[in-house]
Amino acid sequence: MQSGTRLQHKAALITGGAGGIGAATARAFCGEGAAVLLVDANEAALAQVADRLRQQYPHARIECLRADISQEDDARRAVDQAQAAFGRLDVLVNNAAMRNYSALSQATPAEWQAMVAVNLIGTSNYCKAALPLLRQAEKASIVNVSSCYAVTGRKGMGLYDATKAGMLAFTRTLAFEEAEHGIRVNAVCPGSTLTDFHVQRAQAAGKDVETLKTQRQDTSLLRRWAAPEEIAWPILWLASDEASFITGTTLLVDGGLHIM
């Protein structure tokens, strides 16, 4: 498969790498020459993604780690593995996330704590663990994957949306703190993206996949779902030196939902 060089000689760590946007980002990164460590709680899915990547990119350096994103020790293990395998770390993509469908009026403290543990503390864990290596890199980049609903409203996913909004504040502050170390920190806010998660959830509810594809026409000006690759490409760009003068930015990749 034809490859580029936008991330040549760089090493990346991607959380939530076993499917959806994370796996698509891994494909984009490998295609541009990066060595990649994929972290996820789903070990079997990680192995499948890694096998497919190795078939597409036989010369790619790919590592996997099963981990609980909410655990600080696992974040340190991931960074240690990246250093042992690649000798460096240039890019961190915080993509792993937990969802919750409780109304705010019914959400329990335990539900809030679980969401914050993954979506906010998990992001913080990986940033904290990765910063020493990223500071050693010549041009390092962190990309936090938030959500378009961090900046617009809806009902039914308030816990998820609140933690994703928190990621944007986290991103801005970290961009301030790490600018002196040469680390750029940005956030991508995806819109409705047709991942395996949504397909499997629809199938479990007895919905036909073709019908599912027609059900997000009112959540973007483009009247369709995004493909995971359409989110991965902006992440790739922000991770690359092409975005060298961009930090502290929130990039909405939502088909125009935020202006509807």
Backbone torsions as a table, in degrees:
resi	resn	phi	psi	omega
1	MET	NA	140.1	-179.5
2	GLN	-64.5	137.7	-178.2
3	SER	-126.2	157.4	175.4
4	GLY	-108.9	-169.9	-175.0
5	THR	-131.5	16.8	-174.2
6	ARG	-65.0	-25.4	177.6
7	LEU	-120.8	23.5	-179.6
8	GLN	-60.9	138.0	-179.7
9	HIS	69.6	13.3	176.5
10	LYS	-110.2	154.8	177.2
11	ALA	-122.5	139.2	-175.3
12	ALA	-129.1	147.9	172.3
13	LEU	-116.9	126.5	-177.7
14	ILE	-123.4	117.9	174.6
15	THR	-87.2	154.7	-174.8
16	GLY	64.8	38.3	-172.9
17	GLY	-86.8	3.1	-173.2
18	ALA	-89.0	3.8	179.3
19	GLY	178.0	175.0	173.0
20	GLY	56.5	-133.5	-177.0
21	ILE	-64.1	-37.3	179.8
22	GLY	-62.7	-46.3	178.9
23	ALA	-66.3	-39.6	177.8
24	ALA	-63.9	-38.3	177.0
25	THR	-65.1	-40.8	177.3
26	ALA	-60.3	-41.4	177.8
27	ARG	-62.5	-44.7	179.9
28	ALA	-63.1	-41.7	-178.8
29	PHE	-67.4	-46.5	178.5
30	CYS	-60.8	-37.9	179.0
31	GLY	-65.5	-18.7	179.2
32	GLU	-109.4	17.1	169.0
33	GLY	95.4	4.2	-177.2
34	ALA	-80.3	148.4	163.0
35	ALA	-84.3	140.6	-169.3
36	VAL	-133.2	132.8	168.7
37	LEU	-110.3	121.1	179.9
38	LEU	-101.0	130.3	-179.7
39	VAL	-120.8	134.5	179.2
40	ASP	-165.5	161.1	176.9
41	ALA	-80.7	-18.8	-175.8
42	ASN	-96.0	95.6	-174.5
43	GLU	-65.1	-41.2	-179.0
44	ALA	-64.1	-44.2	179.3
45	ALA	-65.8	-37.8	175.3
46	LEU	-56.9	-46.1	-179.0
47	ALA	-62.3	-39.9	179.4
48	GLN	-65.1	-44.2	178.8
49	VAL	-62.7	-45.0	-179.7
50	ALA	-62.0	-40.7	179.0
51	ASP	-62.3	-43.0	179.7
52	ARG	-65.2	-40.7	178.8
53	LEU	-63.4	-40.8	-179.5
54	ARG	-66.9	-32.7	175.6
55	GLN	-68.8	-40.4	-179.6
56	GLN	-73.3	-38.2	-174.3
57	TYR	-130.0	80.7	-172.9
58	PRO	-59.5	-24.3	-177.4
59	HIS	-96.1	0.9	-178.2
60	ALA	-71.5	146.4	174.7
61	ARG	-98.1	114.7	-173.1
62	ILE	-129.9	127.8	176.5
63	GLU	-123.1	154.6	178.5
64	CYS	-132.2	150.1	175.0
65	LEU	-146.9	124.5	171.4
66	ARG	-79.7	128.2	-176.4
67	ALA	-153.8	155.6	171.4
68	ASP	-92.7	112.8	-173.0
69	ILE	-59.6	-28.1	-176.2
70	SER	-77.3	-9.3	-173.1
71	GLN	-98.7	122.3	-178.2
72	GLU	-61.7	-37.9	179.7
73	ASP	-61.7	-38.3	178.7
74	ASP	-66.8	-36.5	176.3
75	ALA	-61.6	-43.7	178.5
76	ARG	-64.3	-38.9	177.4
77	ARG	-61.8	-40.0	-179.6
78	ALA	-63.0	-46.4	179.8
79	VAL	-65.7	-39.5	176.9
80	ASP	-60.9	-39.9	179.3
81	GLN	-66.5	-40.1	177.3
82	ALA	-61.8	-43.0	179.7
83	GLN	-65.3	-42.0	-179.9
84	ALA	-66.0	-38.8	-175.6
85	ALA	-81.5	-39.4	-171.1
86	PHE	-113.9	-17.6	-178.9
87	GLY	76.8	6.4	-176.1
88	ARG	-168.7	169.7	171.1
89	LEU	-149.8	124.1	-176.5
90	ASP	-113.5	-27.2	-173.3
91	VAL	-136.9	134.4	171.7
92	LEU	-122.1	126.0	175.2
93	VAL	-115.5	111.3	177.7
94	ASN	-90.7	93.6	-174.9
95	ASN	-110.4	-22.2	-176.8
96	ALA	-61.0	141.9	-178.3
97	ALA	-153.2	156.2	174.2
98	MET	-116.6	142.2	178.6
99	ARG	-109.0	157.6	175.8
100	ASN	-152.1	140.0	-174.3
101	TYR	-115.4	19.2	179.4
102	SER	-79.0	142.3	170.2
103	ALA	-67.2	148.9	-179.0
104	LEU	-58.8	-33.2	-178.7
105	SER	-70.6	-14.5	-177.0
106	GLN	-116.2	-8.4	-175.6
107	ALA	-65.8	138.7	-179.5
108	THR	-94.2	159.0	174.5
109	PRO	-55.5	-36.3	179.3
110	ALA	-64.5	-38.0	177.6
111	GLU	-66.0	-43.1	177.0
112	TRP	-60.5	-45.2	-177.5
113	GLN	-63.4	-38.4	179.0
114	ALA	-65.8	-41.4	179.8
115	MET	-66.1	-46.5	-179.7
116	VAL	-63.3	-36.8	-177.7
117	ALA	-60.6	-36.6	-179.3
118	VAL	-90.6	-55.8	-168.6
119	ASN	-74.0	-30.4	179.6
120	LEU	-108.6	-56.1	-178.5
121	ILE	-66.2	-38.0	177.2
122	GLY	-59.5	-45.8	176.8
123	THR	-59.8	-44.3	178.8
124	SER	-62.9	-41.5	179.8
125	ASN	-56.3	-47.4	-175.2
126	TYR	-72.5	-36.5	175.1
127	CYS	-62.9	-49.1	-178.6
128	LYS	-59.0	-44.4	-178.9
129	ALA	-67.3	-35.3	-174.1
130	ALA	-84.3	-22.3	-171.7
131	LEU	-56.3	-41.7	179.6
132	PRO	-57.9	-41.8	178.0
133	LEU	-72.9	-40.7	179.7
134	LEU	-62.0	-35.9	178.8
135	ARG	-66.3	-23.8	177.6
136	GLN	-81.3	-19.9	-179.4
137	ALA	-73.8	152.9	-177.1
138	GLU	-71.1	-41.2	-179.0
139	LYS	-141.6	87.2	-174.9
140	ALA	-93.8	156.8	-178.1
141	SER	-144.5	137.5	170.2
142	ILE	-115.5	132.4	174.8
143	VAL	-122.9	117.4	177.6
144	ASN	-98.2	127.6	-179.3
145	VAL	-92.8	106.9	-179.8
146	SER	-98.0	-130.7	-179.0
147	SER	-160.5	149.4	174.8
148	CYS	-60.8	-25.9	-179.6
149	TYR	-79.8	1.6	168.6
150	ALA	-72.8	-18.3	-176.5
151	VAL	-121.6	-1.7	176.6
152	THR	-139.7	165.1	-171.8
153	GLY	-102.2	160.8	171.5
154	ARG	-165.5	174.2	176.1
155	LYS	-111.8	154.1	171.8
156	GLY	99.5	-13.2	179.3
157	MET	-136.4	41.7	-175.3
158	GLY	-61.6	-35.7	-179.6
159	LEU	-66.4	-46.4	177.8
160	TYR	-60.1	-49.0	-175.4
161	ASP	-65.8	-38.0	179.3
162	ALA	-65.2	-41.4	179.1
163	THR	-69.9	-34.3	177.3
164	LYS	-68.9	-34.0	173.8
165	ALA	-66.3	-38.4	176.0
166	GLY	-59.8	-34.6	178.0
167	MET	-61.2	-32.1	-179.2
168	LEU	-69.8	-41.9	175.6
169	ALA	-64.2	-41.4	177.0
170	PHE	-58.3	-44.4	-178.5
171	THR	-61.0	-46.3	-178.6
172	ARG	-63.0	-44.6	-179.3
173	THR	-65.5	-43.2	179.9
174	LEU	-64.8	-34.9	176.5
175	ALA	-60.2	-42.0	175.7
176	PHE	-61.1	-47.8	-171.8
177	GLU	-70.4	-31.1	-173.6
178	GLU	-102.7	-0.4	179.3
179	ALA	-58.4	-39.8	-178.8
180	GLU	-66.4	-17.6	178.1
181	HIS	-98.9	5.8	176.8
182	GLY	78.9	17.0	-179.7
183	ILE	-101.5	123.5	173.8
184	ARG	-89.9	140.4	-178.9
185	VAL	-131.7	120.1	-178.3
186	ASN	-136.2	166.5	179.0
187	ALA	-127.9	143.1	172.2
188	VAL	-111.7	134.5	178.9
189	CYS	-114.5	95.5	-180.0
190	PRO	-71.3	150.3	167.5
191	GLY	-90.2	-159.4	-178.9
192	SER	-60.8	117.3	-174.6
193	THR	-122.4	126.6	-175.0
194	LEU	-82.3	89.4	179.6
195	THR	-102.7	172.5	177.0
196	ASP	-59.4	-32.0	178.9
197	PHE	-57.8	-48.1	-178.6
198	HIS	-68.9	-38.2	178.9
199	VAL	-63.2	-47.7	-178.7
200	GLN	-66.4	-36.7	178.3
201	ARG	-66.2	-40.0	178.5
202	ALA	-66.4	-43.5	179.8
203	GLN	-63.0	-38.0	178.4
204	ALA	-64.8	-27.6	178.5
205	ALA	-90.6	4.8	178.3
206	GLY	81.6	17.4	-179.7
207	LYS	-91.3	142.5	175.3
208	ASP	-76.4	139.5	-176.8
209	VAL	-62.9	-38.4	179.3
210	GLU	-64.5	-35.9	175.1
211	THR	-67.0	-40.7	178.4
212	LEU	-56.0	-39.4	-176.6
213	LYS	-64.6	-18.4	-179.0
214	THR	-96.3	1.2	-169.1
215	GLN	-95.2	3.2	178.1
216	ARG	-119.1	27.7	-178.3
217	GLN	-71.3	-15.6	179.6
218	ASP	-102.2	9.3	-179.3
219	THR	-113.6	16.3	169.8
220	SER	-160.8	153.8	175.3
221	LEU	-64.7	-24.7	-179.5
222	LEU	-83.8	-5.4	171.1
223	ARG	59.3	44.3	177.4
224	ARG	-164.6	168.5	170.1
225	TRP	-71.9	158.0	164.8
226	ALA	-86.4	148.2	166.5
227	ALA	-81.8	149.8	-179.9
228	PRO	-53.5	-34.7	179.9
229	GLU	-63.0	-29.3	-178.8
230	GLU	-71.6	-16.9	172.3
231	ILE	-92.2	-35.3	-178.8
232	ALA	-64.4	-37.5	-177.6
233	TRP	-63.3	-45.1	174.0
234	PRO	-62.8	-35.2	176.0
235	ILE	-62.7	-44.6	177.2
236	LEU	-57.3	-45.8	-178.1
237	TRP	-62.3	-45.8	179.5
238	LEU	-65.1	-31.3	178.7
239	ALA	-74.1	-23.8	-173.7
240	SER	-86.3	167.8	177.9
241	ASP	-69.9	-11.0	176.4
242	GLU	-63.7	-24.8	179.3
243	ALA	-102.6	33.0	-170.1
244	SER	-65.3	-17.0	179.2
245	PHE	-109.9	23.1	-178.5
246	ILE	-119.7	119.3	174.1
247	THR	-152.2	152.3	-178.3
248	GLY	71.6	17.6	-173.2
249	THR	-101.2	145.0	170.6
250	THR	-106.3	116.5	-179.4
251	LEU	-102.7	113.5	179.6
252	LEU	-85.3	117.6	179.7
253	VAL	-116.8	67.9	-167.0
254	ASP	-128.3	16.6	179.3
255	GLY	63.1	20.1	178.2
256	GLY	92.2	8.0	-177.6
257	LEU	-55.6	-37.4	-173.6
258	HIS	-66.8	-12.8	177.1
259	ILE	-108.3	5.2	-178.8
260	MET	-81.0	NA	NA
